[in-house]
Amino acid sequence: MAHGESDFLEHLIALLDERAIRYCVIGGQGVNAYAEPLASLDLDLVIALDQLGEAEHLLRDQFAVERFPHSLNVSALGSNLRVPIQTDPRYFSFPDRSAVRDVLGLRLPVASMEDVLDGKIWAALDPERRASKRHKDLLDIERLIEAHPDSRPRVPDSTLSRLG
């Protein structure tokens, strides 16, 4: 799915790697690295704070980049894949705890399972997110708990009560 008419994903990752920009996968693809995968056209990333400005400049030279309150959304013509880059400060330490895992057929740094879960909890509790996205976040939390039952205590009771 990520390998369409465009080599967008490979090009984006190569740019980050060539400049030694520290990043990691979060979001739904991060969940997919730790639980039974579901299809998604997003590859959510977080970039280390001290390299975010450099990364934004680099990506703007090569791709379409839109800035939103808590993200940069990167895209390219010929690709259905979207790459939201999280700019919420709570995520900036995630690359330091990441490990390489399989994502979309590539070996990429992925946030720790605990960090992915925390990000999903934050997203599910965000009243500004669309209801449909918060429902998907709850499903992702449930998928992580099923795959890693020992992570259940990390999830607030108010969130656990909303799971199926």
N, C-alpha and C positions, 0 to 999 in steps of 0.2 A: 504494500500500500504506500509506503514512503518512497519507493523507488519508481516514480512515474516518468513522465516525459522529461523531467528536469532532474539534475543531480543536486538539487537545492540542499538536501540534508548533508550529503557528503561534503559539499563545498563549504557550508556553514561550519561543520565540525572541523574540517581541515584548517579554516581560517583561525578558529579559536585555538586549535592545537599548535599551529605554526607560531602563534604569538605567545604560547604558554599561558593562555588565559584560563584560570581555574574556574570550572563550572561543574554542574552536575544536573542530572535529570531529576525532576520532581513530578508531581501531579499524577495523572492517570497512567502515563508510561512508567513512572516510578513505581506505582502500584503493580503494574504488569510485570515488573522485574522481580516482585516478591510473591505474587499470587497468580492464579489462573488468568491469562491475558484476555482483555476485551479490546475490540477495535476502537481506535481513536485517530482523528486527523490532527491532533495537537501533540507537540513534544515540548512540554513545559521545562524550562531551564531556570537555574539561578546562577548568577555569576558573582564571584567574590567581589565585595564592595570596592576594594582598592583597584579593581580592573574594570569596573562597570563602565566608566566613561570611555576608556580606550576601546572596549568591546562595542559600545554603541556607535562610536565614530567609525570603526572598522566595518561594522555591519551596514551602516547607512551608505557606505561607499559601494556596497555590492548588492544590497537587497532593499525592498520596501520595508520601512520601519515606521510604525505608528506608536506614539507615546500616549499612555493612559495613566490614570492616577497611581496604579500599583504594578504596571507592567510596560514592557516594550513588546510590541507584536511584530514579528519578523515574518515576511513572506516573499515569495518569488513567483514570477510568471511561469506557467507550465507546471506548477506543483500545487496539489491540494493540501499539502502539509502546512500547518501554521506552527510557528515557534514563539509562544509567549515567554518572555523573560521576566521573571518575578523581580520587582524592585521594592517589595515590602521588606524593611530592615530585619524582621524576624527570621528571614530565610538566609541572610548573608553568611552565616557560619556553616551552612549545610555542605558546601564544597570541601571543607576541611575534614569532614567525617564520611565522605563518599568512598565508594569502592566500585571497581569496574564490573559491570554485569552486561548481559545481553539485552539490547533494546532495539527493536525494529531491525533485527538482523545485524546490528553493529555492536561492538564492544565499547560501551560508554560509561563514564563515571555516573553513578546513581547515588542519590542521597541515601543515608542509612535508612533501614526500614522504620526506625523510630522517628526519624525526621520526616519521612514521607507521610507517616501516620499523623504526626503533629500538624503538618501542612494541610492535610485533608480535614482534620478537626477544625483548624482555623477557618478554612474555606466553608465548611458546613455550618459554622456558627456566624458567618458574615451576613448580616441582614441586607447588605447592599447587593449581594449576588442574586441572580435570577433564581427563582424557586427550582426550576429544572436542573440548574447546575448544583444547587445544594442537595437535591435528591441524588444526583450522580455521586457527589462527595460522600453521602451516607452509604451508598452502595459500595464505594471504594473502601470505606472504613470497614464495612462488614466483610468484604473480601479479604482484607488484611487480617482481621481478627480470626476468620475461619482458617487461613493459612498459618497464622502465628497466634494461637490461643493465649500464649503468655503475654501478649501485648494488650489484652483486654483491660487490665487495670489503668492503662494510660488514658483510656477514653472516659470523659466525664459521664456521670450517670445520666445527665440530661440528654446527652447524645446517644448513649446506649439505649435509652427508652424509646428512641425514634427508629431504631433498627428493626428489621423484620424478624 
